[in-house]
Amino acid sequence: MPHRDRQAKEYVRVVYGRGACTLHDLERVLGGPGMAAVLRGYVRDHWLGVATTADFRRAAQAATATDLGPFWAEHRIG
C-alpha cells in the first residue's frame, strides 16, 4: 500500500502541479489577453468533445508567431 500511496501523490503533483505551472508559464509567453483568447477558443472548439494535447498545442501556436516548440520541450509536453 505505501507504494501505491506514493504513486498517487506523484500523479497529483505532476498532473495538477506541473500542469498549472505550465499554463502559468504559457500565459507569460502569450500575455494575459492572448492566453484568455486561446482558452476561450479551445473551450468553444472542444465543447462536449474530446480534448487532446495536440489540439491544445495547435490552439496555442495559432495565437502567437513565436515558435512554441522549445516551450513544449522544456515543459515535457509531447
N, C-alpha and C positions, 0 to 999 in steps of 0.2 A: 503493500500500500504506500509506503513512503516514496517509492519510485514514481508511482502514478501521481501522487500529490505534487512532486517536483515537476513532472511533465505538464500538469495542468497550470501550475504557476508560471512556468516558462512560456506556455502558449499565451496566456493572458498578457504577460509582459511584452512579448513580441508583437502580437496582433494588435492589441489596444494601445500599448505604449509607443512602440515604434511607428505604428500607423498614424497616430495623432501627431507625432513629431514630423513624419514625412509630409503630412498635409500642411503643417505649420511652415515647414521649410519651402514647400511649393508655393505657398502664399507669399513668401519673401521674394521668390523669383518672379511670380506673375503680378504681384501687387494685390491689394485688397479687392479693388473692383474687378480685376482680371480673374482672380480666384472665385469670386462670387458668380461671375458670368459662367465660368467653367462648371461650377456645381449646379447652377440653375439649369444650364443646358443639358448636363449629364442626367440630372433627375428627370427632366422633361422627356428626353430621348429614350430613357430606360424605365419609365414609369410602368410598374407592374410587369416588368420583363426581366430578363437575365442581365445582370450587370457583371462585366468582366474587367479584369485588369487591363487587358489590351484596349478595350473601349475607353476606359478612363484615360489611359496614356494618350490615345488619339485625341480625345477631347482637350486635354491639357496642352498638347503640342499645337493644336489648331489655334490656341489662344495666344501664342507667342511666336515670334520669329527666332527666338533663341533655341538652339538645339538642346532638347531636354535629355538626350541620350546619356550624357555624363551624370545628370541628376539621378536618373533611374538606376544607373550602375552604382553610384555612391550609396543609394538607399536600398540596394539589393532588390529592386523591383524588376522582375523578369518579364 
